[in-house]
Amino acid sequence: MNFKKIEPSKRTNNIKYAIRDIVVYAKRVEKEQNKKMYWLNIGDPNIFDFNTPDDVLDLTINAMKNNKNGYAPSNGIDEAVESIRKQFASKGVKNIQDIFVTTGASEAIDISLTALLNPGDNFLVPAPTYPLYNAIINKLEANVNSYYLDEDNNWEPDIADIEKKINSKTKGILIINPNNPTGTNYSKDSLKKVIEVAKKHNLIIFCDEIYDKILLDEDMEHYSLASLDDEVPVVTFNGLSKSHLVPGFRIGWGILSGKKELLEDYNEAVQKLSRARLSANHPEQYCIKNALLGSNKHIELMKDKLKRRRDIVYDRISKIDGLSIVKPQAAFYAFINMDLGIDDNTFAEKLIEKTGVVVVPGTGFGQRENSNHFRIVFLAQEEILIKALDLIEEFIKNKSWL
């Protein structure tokens, strides 16, 4: 029998994920050259010297031993949902309409976009951005409507560019705060201006706040966008992956807030999708209450490490001719501007080939036209970071891509 080749869906044609896509190339080089690699490409704390807190593990293990291994309620177990509500309300958020626990914040993002977008719609996404959003929007046969972050203004949202990009097919605005890939913690003024634009044009705001607990400077405060206005429809995404060092647990959530009558129909669509996929991981949900409402001493220790590593990256990159950097304020990323006469994709590939240092080209996150960047993750131990930065400096000094 002659079988025809199985044709994939056309909706997958434009799906890319630069953070992992570069790994395919790096793994090939590692194997072919038997080269030592320096992995500065992915935000996974647990592959370095960050360990999951014991109380998170103990509560999860106890839940497993107590046979909490069946399906959970679709929106999450009661104690998890109520602790998320209480913690979010403590940040000044009112009009919380619903909460749904998901398989990582990624699933909350997928559900929320799927419940909103029809083919041909568009959604305002920052450039640069976390590439998952673009991948999901493309999967839904909607359009990514990119607005710029302003590198000359600490990577804050360019409000004028947002206004310019809005059209009749625009359904919402994405804010990632603190931002991946730039490491910026947005000002209250910028967030208020985004709210004004959303209200003027009847748009929902998606706000990704997964790094809200990882602020690297003592005088810094994080403002949840939803706390700044009681009426504007907002979906806020968060989870335990980064702050509690459990990316493999896949525990996240979405929170709908704002004026009830504006969200009722949309909320029902979100709930339909939540029910259809049954539930998020069950036993892991029993650590959420303590994670959000407990002492969390590990976060301060983690921030101390990250601040030292941020400073190493900032100081070294600032001194390399052809590179410039806006000092990251939060999370564990630096988005580095390069003016070297080479595009960022070629730079990243040649850097892997010649040095084994793995960074992600800025193209994978989106960037202003005629600019080139790359992202460094500064989770690695200081000796690894210093060696990788030595190699980057030497690579650039010698123009090793030629």
N, C-alpha and C positions, 0 to 999 in steps of 0.2 A: 504494500500500500504506500502511495506517495503522499506524504504529509506536506502541507504548505507551512512555510515559516510563520511563526506566531508574530503578529504585528502588535507592538505596544501602543498604548493610548497616546494620541497626539498631545494630550495635556501634559505629558511628562517631558516634552521636548525642551522646555525652558527651565526645568528644575535643576538648580545647581546649589551646591553647599560648599563654598570655598574652603571653610575650615577643615573639613574632612577630605575634600577633593585633593588638596595639596599633599595629604598623607599618602595617597596612592603613588604619586610621583616619588616622594621621599622614601617610601618603602622599597621601591624598585632600585633607586640609587643605593640605598643601604645594602641591599642584597648583592647587587652587581659589583660594588666597589668594596664591600665589607667595611664600610665606613662607620665611624662613631657618629651618632646623630645627637643633636641638641634640639629637643622638642620645645619650641617656644610658640607653638601654633594653637593649642587647644586649652580651654579654660577648665581643666579637670584637676582640682587641688589634690585629689587622692593619689595621683601618680607621682607626686612629689612628697614633701615631708609634712603633709597635713593629714590628720587622722580624725575619723568620726568620733564625736564625744561619746563617752561610755554610757551616759544616760539615754541617749538616742538609741544605741544598740540594745541596752537592757530592756527598755520599754517595748521595742519591736520584737525581741526574742520572747519576752513574756507573753506578748499577744499571740505569737505563733504557738507557744506551748499551751496556751489556753484555747487553742483551736479557733482562733479568729482568722481562719484560712479559707472561708467560703467567700461568697460575693458580699461586698459592702453595699449599703444604700447608694444609689446612683450619684447623689450629690455629695456623698461622704458621710462618715459616722458623725453622730450628733456632737460628741465632745470636740471633734476636730473643727467642725463648722462653727460651733459657738466660740471656740478659742480664736479662730480667724476673725470672726466678727468683733470680738472684744478687743483684740490687738489692733485691728484696723480703725475701730472707733476711737481708740486711745490716741490716734494720730490726728483726730479732729474731723473724721469723716462722718457725715450724717446721711440720712436717706439711703442706707444700705438696703438694697432690694433683694439680693440673692447672692449665694456663695455656692460654688461647685468645685469639689476636689477632683483633681485630674492626674493622669499619668505623666507627671512632670508639667511644668508651665507650658511646655511645647504643645501638649494636648489641649490645654485651655485656650491657647492661641488658635489652634486649628479649629476647634469647636466654634469659637467666637467669630472667626472670619467666615466659616462655612455658613453660620446662621445669618450672616449679614449680606454677603456679596452674591450677586447674580453675574453671569457672563456679560462682559462689556462694562460693568461697573469699574470704578477705580478707587483706590485707597491711598491716602497720602502717607508716604513712608520716608523717613529721613535718609539722606545720603551723606555720610555713610550710615549703614544700618546692620543689624544682626540678620544674616541672610535667610534665616528660616521664614521670615515674613514674606519675602519675595517668592520663595519656593511655594508656599501655600497659596498665595494670591494667584500665581501662575497656574497652579494645579486646578484652581477653581475657574479658570478661563476668564478671570478678571484682569485688571491692569494695575501695575505698580505705577503710582504717580509720585515721583521722587521730588522731595524738597531738600534744599541744602541746609546743612549745619554750617555755621560761620566759624571757620578756623581762626580768623582774626579776632573773634569775640569769644574765645575760650570754648569753641565748638557749641555755642548755644544755638537753638533753632533760629533760622532766618525767617522772621515773621512775614516780612514783605514777600519773600519767595513763596511761602505757604499760600498767602492771599492770591498771588499771581497764578498759582497752579490749580486753584479750585474751579471746577466746572459743574455742569448739570449732572454728570455721572459720578461725582465724588461723594462717597458715603461716610468717610471718617478720616481721622488723623491719628497716626501712631506717634507716641512719645516713648522713648526708652531712657529712663532716668533712675539711677545713674546709667550712663550710656555705655554700651558696647557697640563699637570698638574704641571710642575715644577716651573713656575713663572720666568724663565730665559729669559733675553733679549740678543739675540745672538750678538757676536762680528762681526765686519766687516770682520775680517780675516777668521772666520769660514764660513761666507756666500760666500766669494770669493772662498774658497776651494770647496764648494758645486757646485758652478758654473763651476769650472774647471772640476770637475768630470762629470757633466751633459754634457758639451761640448765634452769631450773626448769620452763619450759613447752614444752620440746622444739621450739624455733623456730630456723630458719636466720637468720643476719644477713647482709644486704647492706650493704656499706660503700663508699660513693662517696668516693674520696680524690683526685679529679682536681686539687685545688688544694693538695696536700700540700707542694709546694715553694715556694708563694707565701705565706710567713709575713712579716708586716710589722713585727714587733718583734724586736730582736736576742736577747732573753732567752727567746724562745718556742721550744717544741719540739712537733713533731707526733708523736703516737703512733698507729701503725697498730693498729686494733682487734685484728686477727688476731694481733698479737705479744703480746697480753696473756693469751691462753689457747690451749693447744695442742689442745684437744679440740672446742670449739664449732665447728659448721659455719659457715664464713664465705665469702662471695663478695666479693672486693675489686675495685672498678673503678678504672681509672686510664688514662692515655694521654698523648699529647704535645701535644694541642691548645692548652692554656693555657701550660704550663711552657716549651714550645719554640716557641710562636707559630706553630703550623701547624694551626689549626682546619679549614682546607680540605683537609688531607691525609687527614682521617678515619682516624686511627690510634689505636686504643685497645685495651684488653684486660680480661679478667676472670681472676681467680686464685682457685681453690678451695682452701681450707685447712681443717684440722681432722681429726678422727678418721676414718680411711679408711672403716671399715665403715658409718659414718653417711652418707657421701657417695657410695658406689659407684653406686647406682641413679640418683640425681640426676645425677651426673657423666655417666653414659652417655646420659641424656636431653639434656644440654647438648651432648655430642659429636654426637649424631644431628642436632641442629639446625645445628651448625657445619658438618657435612659437607653437609647439604642446601643450604646457601647457597654452597657451593664454597669461597670464600676472601675474606679482606680484601684491600685494595689491596696489590699485590706489591712494586713497587720502593721504595715508601715505607718498607717494613719494614727496609730496609738502613741506615736512620739510627737505629734504635732502640738498638742496642748502644752506639754512641758517645754518644747522648743520655742514656742512663741511667748509663753508667760513665765518661764523659769529664769534662772540667773544668767545662763549663757556666758560663763567666764571665758570660754574658748574663743569667743569672737574678738575680745580685746587682744589675746595672744596672737591670733591670726593677723589682726590688723597691724600689730607691732612688726611682725615679720614682713608683711606686704609693704609697709611704709619704707622699711630699709631697702627692700628690693626695688621699689618704685624710685627711690632716690638714686640708687646705683644706675638704673637705666636712664633716668632723666639727666644726671650729671654727665654720663659717658656720651649719650647721643648728642647732647648739646655741643659737644666739643669736636664732633666729626664733621669735617667739611662736606657740604652737599646734603646734610640732613638737618631737619629742625623738628622740634617737638613741643607741643603744648603739655604742660605738666599735668598728669592725671591726678584727679582728686578722689577717685573712688574705684571700686572693683579692682581688677588686676590686669588692665590692658593699657597699652600705649599705641597711639596711631601716629606713625612717623611720616613726615613729609620728606620726599626725596627729590633732589634736583641734580641728577647725575648723568643726564643724557641717555637714559635707558628706561624702558617702561617697567612697571612694577611686576608684571608677570614674568618677564625675562629675568629681572633681578632676583625674584624668589627662587626660580628654577636654577639659575647659575649659582646662587648662594648655597643651595643644597648640594649641587654637584661638587663645588670647590671646597666647601667648609663643613658640610653636614648640619648647618644651622637651618632650622625649619621655621619660617615665618609665613604669614598669610598675606598675599598681595592685596592692595587696597581695592583693586577692581572687584574682588569678591564681595566687598561690602558696599560698593557704590562710592563715588567720589566726584568732586567738581570736575567739569570738563577741563582737559589739558593739565591735570594734576596727577601726581603719582605718590602713593603711600604704601606702607606695609604695617601690619599689626604685630606687635610683640606681646606675648603673655609673660608677665614677670612673677609667675608662681615658683619657678625653679629655685633650688638652693643657690645661695650667693656665689659659691665657687663655680657653679654651672653657668650662671648668668654672666659672671665676669669673663669666663673663657669664651662664651658665645659672643659677647660684645667685642672682645679682642679680635676674634675671627672676622666679625662684621667690619670692624675698623680697618683691618689689614686688607680685606677683600676690596673695600672701597678705595683705600689709599693706592693699591696696586692696579686698580681697574681690572680685576681678575676675570671679568665677564668678556673681555675683548679677546 
